Amino acid sequence: MNIKNLIEKLPLLLIFLLSVFAILPFFANGFFSFHDDVQIARIYEMAKSLSAGMFPVRVVQDLGYGYGYPIFNFYSVLPYYFGGFLAGFGLNIIIAAKTVFIFGILLSLVSMYFLAKAFFGKIPAVVAALVYLYFPYHAVNIYVRGDLAELFAYAFFPLVFLSLFKTHTSGGTLRESRFYVLLGALSTTAVILSHNLSAFMLFIFIAAFIFASVAIGKNKKELILSYLLMLFSSFLLSSFYAIPTILEMKYTNVLSQVGGGSHYADHFICIGQLWDSLWGFGGSAPGCIDGMSFKLGKLNIILMFIAAALFIFTFNKNRKHKTIVSAAFVFLCFSIFMTTNYSVLIWNLPFMDFLQFPWRFLNFAGLFISFLVGFLIFIVGQKSVRGVLIISVIIITITLFLNVRLFVPKEHLNVLSSSYTNQEYLNWTASKISDEYLPKYFKKPGSAKDIRKEPVDIVRGNGEIEVKKHAPGSISSSISLKNDSFVRLNIAYFPAWRVFLDGKSVGYRIGNDGLYLNVSSGRHTLDARFIETGIERISNLMTLIGVFLLLAVIIGKLDFLYGKKAS
C-alpha cells in the first residue's frame, strides 16, 4: 500500500481504532447476561435448522419447551442467519454470537461514516461515525437489552438515508441515482429482516421524506420512479419473511406482547431523562424513574443546538445541503417528540401499539444527532481547517470520555457453549423467556420436569414407538400397536405441519399440547414434516423475482427505465 492509499484510508483506520472500546468486552472469556438472554440459543437453533437443510429457516426444534415453533417466520432473521452460518461452518457458538454482535456494532460505525462523508467530507464523517457508535442508547441495546435485532437495524439506518438523500440530490433520474436505488433497496430490506418493528418506524420517515422530496423536486416523475423502484424491490426481496409475518401471525400468540406491561402509555420518557438519567441494567417502568437510561447525552444535546444555530445562520449559504439538513432536523425533533407523552395522540393511531416502547425512537434520534454533528464540523471547516481539527479532536475526546464507560456488561459469566445449548436450557430456561411463538391457547409445562422427552407418545392404547429421526421440521418414527390407539405428536400446531401414516397424508386433531390422531393396531410408520404453506411458497417466489429484478438493474438491462440506452 503506497502513502497516498494509506492517507485515503486513514479516516477509516482511525474510526476502527477508536471503536475498540465499544467491542472490548466481547474479547473476554465466556459471555454476559442481558435482558434478551436467548441470543446464543437462537443462533444455535438457526444453525441446527440450516444444518438440517431447511432454507429459508422458519421453524426450530428445541425452543417452545421442546415442541418447537416457527420463530423465524416472525422474528428477526438476518443476524441469526449470519450467526447460524458461522456456527454451521464450525465456529464455537459463543464465538459465533460474539462475532455477530461485533459485526453489527462496527457496521453502524462504517455506515454512518459513509452517510456523513457523502455530504460533508472525511473529517466530519469521522466525528459523526464515532458519535453514532458511542451514542448512549446504542450501549443500552448492546449491553443492557442485548437486542441483536435492533442492533442490526441501527447499523443499516444510515445506508437507508444515504440512499434517500442521494436519490433526492441527484435529481431523481434513475440513470444518476441507480446505485443509490439499489443501495436503498438492499439496506431497507436489511432493516426489515433485522427488526420488523424498526422497519415499521423507518417507513414513517421514508414516507415523509419521499413526500417532501417529490413536492419540492423538479423531476417529480423520475423521483417517484426511483423511490417506487427502491421500495418495490425491497418489498420483493423481503417477501419470504415479511408476508408470512403478517398473514400467519394469527397462528401464534405474538399479539400477547401488545399491551399489558408493554403498553406504550407506561413507557414514555420524561424530558429530564433525555438530558440525563441514571445508568442501570434494569427495565423500563411507568413514570420518570427507570432501571435503564434513556439519555441522549449532554454533549450530544449541546452539539445539536449548536448545529441548529449554525444551520439558521448559514441557511442561504448552504443551498446544496439545505434540504437534507432540514429533513434531519425535522426528523430529529419528531424522534424525540415520539419518545414523550406529548405524542400520545399519534400513539393512539391504529397499529402504533405494536411498537410497544416509545423509547425505541431513540435509535433514530442517535442517527440524526450524529448526522447533524457532521454538518456542524462541515460548517466549521469552511471557516478554518485548523479550527475543524481542534473541534473534532475535542468532540471525539469528550465523547469517548463520557460514553466508553457505558459500553460494558453488568457482569461477565464464565460459561461454556454447552451452558446455552444443553437440552434443559433450550427446552426450559430459554423457552420461558420467549414463548409467544407457540399457539395462543397452548398448554405450557409447569416446570422443567413436565417437559416431554419424546416427540411421539401413546396417549391411549398399548404398543411401542421407535423414533428414527427427530430433526428441525421432521419427525420419523416406527410404531407397533397391540390395539387401536390414540397417538400424540408433541408438536406445537402450525399449518405447515403435515402428518403421514404409512406414507399417506392423514388428518389430525389439534390439541393444546400437541397433534393427535387415531392409529389402528399393527405396525406403521408415522412421520411429521414441516412443509411450507402456500403463502410461504408464494412469498419465496416473490423474493426470487426481487433478486432477478435486482440483478437486472445491476447489469443495466432495464434501459427502458432510463429513457435512453445506457452508455
Residue pairs with C-beta under 8 A, 6 or more apart in sequence:
1 9
11 113
11 117
11 122
11 123
11 125
11 126
12 110
12 113
14 126
15 109
15 110
15 113
15 126
15 129
15 130
15 133
16 106
16 109
18 130
18 396
18 400
19 105
19 106
19 109
19 130
19 133
21 400
21 404
21 407
22 105
22 133
22 134
22 139
22 142
22 404
22 407
23 101
23 102
23 105
23 106
24 407
25 32
25 143
25 407
25 408
25 409
25 412
26 98
26 101
26 102
27 98
28 412
29 412
29 414
30 94
30 412
30 413
30 414
30 415
30 416
31 40
31 94
31 97
31 98
31 412
31 413
31 415
31 420
32 143
32 409
32 410
32 411
32 412
32 413
33 146
33 409
33 410
33 411
33 413
34 143
34 144
34 145
34 146
34 281
34 409
34 410
35 144
35 145
35 146
35 147
35 283
36 145
36 146
36 147
36 148
36 433
37 146
37 430
37 433
38 63
38 430
38 433
38 434
39 97
39 146
39 148
40 93
40 94
40 97
40 417
40 420
40 421
41 62
41 63
41 420
41 421
41 425
41 426
41 430
42 60
42 63
42 71
42 75
42 80
43 80
43 83
43 84
43 87
43 93
43 96
43 97
43 100
44 87
44 93
44 420
44 421
44 426
45 60
45 61
45 62
45 63
45 71
45 426
45 472
46 57
46 60
46 72
46 80
46 81
46 83
46 84
46 87
47 83
47 84
47 85
47 86
47 87
47 88
47 93
47 96
48 60
48 61
48 62
48 472
49 57
49 59
49 60
49 61
49 72
49 84
49 472
49 473
50 57
50 81
50 84
50 85
50 88
51 88
52 471
52 472
52 473
52 474
54 472
54 473
54 530
56 72
56 77
56 240
56 241
56 540
57 72
57 77
57 81
57 84
57 472
58 70
58 72
58 73
58 244
58 473
58 496
58 530
58 532
58 536
59 68
59 69
59 70
59 71
59 72
59 73
59 472
59 473
59 494
59 496
59 530
60 68
60 69
60 70
60 71
60 72
60 472
61 68
61 470
61 471
61 472
61 473
62 68
62 423
62 426
62 427
63 69
63 71
63 426
63 427
63 430
63 431
63 434
63 437
64 431
64 435
64 437
64 438
64 492
65 427
65 428
65 431
65 435
65 438
65 444
65 445
65 451
66 423
66 426
66 427
66 431
66 451
66 452
66 490
67 438
67 442
67 490
67 491
67 492
67 514
68 472
68 491
68 492
69 252
69 435
69 437
69 438
69 492
69 494
70 248
70 252
70 437
70 494
70 496
71 434
71 437
72 80
72 241
73 241
73 244
73 245
73 248
73 536
74 244
74 245
74 248
74 249
74 252
74 254
74 437
75 149
75 437
76 148
76 149
76 152
76 193
76 194
76 195
76 196
77 193
77 241
78 152
78 190
78 193
78 194
79 100
79 104
79 148
79 149
79 151
79 152
79 194
80 148
82 100
82 103
83 96
83 97
83 99
83 100
86 96
86 99
86 100
87 93
87 96
91 99
92 417
93 417
93 420
93 421
94 415
94 416
94 417
94 420
100 148
101 142
101 148
101 151
104 148
104 151
104 152
104 154
104 155
105 133
105 138
105 142
105 151
105 155
107 152
107 155
107 156
108 132
108 133
108 138
108 151
108 154
108 155
108 158
109 129
109 130
109 132
109 133
110 129
111 155
111 156
111 157
111 158
111 159
111 162
112 125
112 128
112 129
112 132
112 133
112 158
112 367
112 370
112 371
113 125
113 126
113 128
113 129
114 125
114 158
114 159
114 162
115 125
115 128
115 158
115 159
115 161
115 162
115 165
115 371
116 124
116 125
116 127
116 128
116 129
116 370
116 371
116 374
117 124
117 125
118 162
118 165
118 166
119 165
119 321
119 324
119 374
119 375
119 378
120 128
120 321
120 374
120 375
120 377
120 378
121 378
121 381
123 377
123 381
123 388
123 389
123 392
124 373
124 374
124 375
124 376
124 377
124 378
124 381
124 388
124 392
125 374
126 392
126 396
127 373
127 374
127 377
127 392
127 395
127 396
128 370
128 371
128 373
128 374
128 377
129 370
130 396
130 399
130 400
131 300
131 303
131 369
131 370
131 373
131 395
131 399
132 138
132 158
132 366
132 367
132 370
134 399
134 400
134 403
134 404
134 406
134 407
135 297
135 300
135 366
135 369
135 370
135 403
136 293
136 295
136 296
136 297
136 403
136 406
137 294
137 296
137 359
137 362
137 363
137 365
137 366
138 151
138 154
138 366
139 403
139 406
139 407
140 292
140 293
140 294
141 147
141 150
141 151
141 154
141 363
142 151
142 407
143 406
143 407
143 408
143 409
143 410
144 280
144 281
144 292
144 410
145 292
149 194
149 195
149 198
150 194
150 195
150 198
150 360
150 363
152 190
152 194
152 195
153 191
153 194
153 195
153 198
153 199
153 202
153 363
154 198
154 363
154 366
154 367
155 194
156 187
156 190
156 191
156 194
157 191
157 198
157 202
157 363
157 364
157 367
158 367
158 371
159 183
159 184
159 186
159 187
159 190
160 184
160 187
160 188
160 191
160 202
160 206
161 205
161 367
161 371
162 180
162 183
162 187
163 180
163 181
163 183
163 184
163 187
163 188
163 230
164 184
164 206
164 209
164 210
164 213
165 324
165 327
166 177
166 180
167 177
167 180
167 181
167 184
167 213
167 223
167 226
167 227
167 230
168 209
168 213
168 217
168 223
168 323
168 324
169 320
169 323
169 324
170 176
170 177
170 180
171 177
171 217
171 218
171 219
171 222
171 223
172 213
172 217
172 219
172 220
172 222
172 223
172 224
172 225
172 226
173 219
173 222
173 226
173 562
173 563
174 181
174 222
174 225
174 226
174 229
174 561
174 562
175 562
175 563
175 566
177 226
178 553
178 562
181 226
181 229
181 230
181 233
181 553
182 233
182 550
182 553
182 554
184 230
184 234
185 229
185 230
185 231
185 233
185 234
185 237
185 550
186 234
186 237
186 550
188 199
188 202
188 206
188 230
188 231
188 234
189 233
189 234
189 237
189 238
191 198
191 199
191 202
192 199
192 234
192 238
192 241
192 242
193 238
193 241
196 242
196 245
197 354
197 355
197 356
197 360
198 360
198 363
200 351
200 354
200 355
201 355
201 360
201 361
201 363
201 364
205 331
205 334
205 364
206 231
208 330
208 331
209 327
209 331
210 227
212 323
212 327
213 223
213 227
213 323
214 220
214 223
214 224
214 227
216 323
217 223
225 561
229 553
229 561
233 546
233 549
233 550
233 553
235 242
235 546
236 542
236 543
236 545
236 546
236 549
237 543
237 546
237 547
237 550
238 543
238 546
239 539
239 540
239 542
239 543
239 546
240 536
240 539
240 540
240 542
240 543
241 539
242 539
243 535
243 538
243 539
243 542
244 533
244 535
244 536
244 539
247 535
248 494
248 495
248 533
248 535
248 536
249 255
251 439
251 493
251 494
251 495
252 436
252 437
252 438
252 439
252 440
252 494
253 435
253 436
253 437
253 438
253 439
253 440
253 442
254 436
254 437
256 436
256 440
257 356
257 436
258 353
258 354
258 356
259 353
262 356
262 357
263 353
263 356
264 347
264 352
264 353
264 355
264 356
264 357
264 358
265 341
265 344
265 347
266 284
266 285
266 286
267 284
267 286
267 356
267 357
267 358
267 359
268 339
268 340
268 341
268 344
268 358
269 294
269 339
269 340
269 358
269 359
270 287
270 288
270 340
271 340
272 288
273 288
273 290
273 293
273 294
273 295
274 294
274 295
274 296
274 301
274 336
274 339
275 295
275 296
275 298
275 301
276 295
276 298
277 290
277 293
277 294
277 295
278 293
279 292
279 293
279 406
280 290
280 291
280 292
280 293
281 291
281 292
281 410
282 290
282 291
282 292
283 290
283 291
283 292
284 290
284 291
284 292
284 357
284 359
285 291
294 339
294 359
294 362
296 304
296 336
296 362
296 365
296 366
296 369
297 402
297 403
298 402
299 395
299 398
299 399
299 402
300 369
300 373
303 369
303 372
303 373
303 376
303 395
304 332
304 369
304 372
304 373
306 376
307 372
307 373
307 375
307 376
308 329
308 372
310 375
310 376
310 379
311 318
311 325
311 326
311 329
311 375
311 379
314 379
315 322
318 325
318 379
321 375
321 378
325 372
325 375
328 368
328 371
328 372
328 375
329 368
329 372
331 364
331 368
332 364
332 365
332 368
332 369
332 372
335 361
335 362
335 364
335 365
335 368
336 361
336 365
337 343
338 346
338 347
338 358
338 361
339 358
339 359
339 361
339 362
339 365
340 358
343 358
346 352
347 353
347 358
373 395
377 388
377 391
377 392
377 395
380 387
380 388
380 391
381 387
381 388
419 425
420 430
424 448
427 448
427 451
428 445
428 447
428 448
428 451
435 444
438 444
438 492
439 492
439 493
439 494
439 512
441 512
442 492
442 493
442 512
442 513
443 512
443 513
445 451
452 490
454 465
454 467
454 490
455 467
455 470
455 475
455 477
455 489
455 490
455 491
455 528
456 465
456 467
456 475
456 477
456 479
456 487
456 488
456 489
456 490
456 526
457 465
457 487
457 488
457 490
458 465
458 481
458 485
458 486
458 487
458 488
459 485
459 486
459 487
459 488
459 516
460 485
460 486
461 481
461 482
461 483
461 484
461 485
461 486
461 487
462 481
462 482
462 483
462 485
463 479
463 480
463 481
463 482
463 483
463 485
463 521
464 479
464 480
465 477
465 478
465 479
465 480
465 487
466 477
466 478
466 479
467 475
467 476
467 477
468 476
468 477
468 478
469 475
469 476
470 476
472 530
473 529
473 530
474 527
474 528
474 529
474 530
475 489
475 491
475 527
475 528
475 529
476 525
476 526
476 527
477 525
477 526
477 527
478 523
478 524
478 525
478 526
479 487
479 519
479 523
479 524
479 525
479 526
480 522
480 523
480 524
481 519
481 520
481 521
481 522
481 523
481 524
482 521
483 521
484 518
484 519
484 520
484 521
485 518
485 519
485 521
486 516
486 517
486 518
486 519
487 516
487 517
487 518
487 519
487 526
488 511
488 513
488 514
488 515
488 516
489 499
489 508
489 514
489 515
489 516
489 517
489 526
489 528
490 513
490 514
491 497
491 514
491 515
491 528
492 514
493 510
493 515
494 530
495 533
496 530
496 531
496 532
496 533
496 536
497 515
497 528
497 529
497 530
497 531
498 505
498 528
498 529
498 530
498 531
499 505
499 506
499 507
499 508
499 515
499 517
499 526
499 527
499 528
500 506
500 525
500 526
500 527
500 528
500 529
501 517
501 519
501 524
501 525
501 526
502 524
502 525
503 525
503 527
506 517
507 517
508 515
508 516
508 517
509 515
509 516
509 517
510 516
515 528
519 526
532 540
552 558
556 566
559 565
559 566
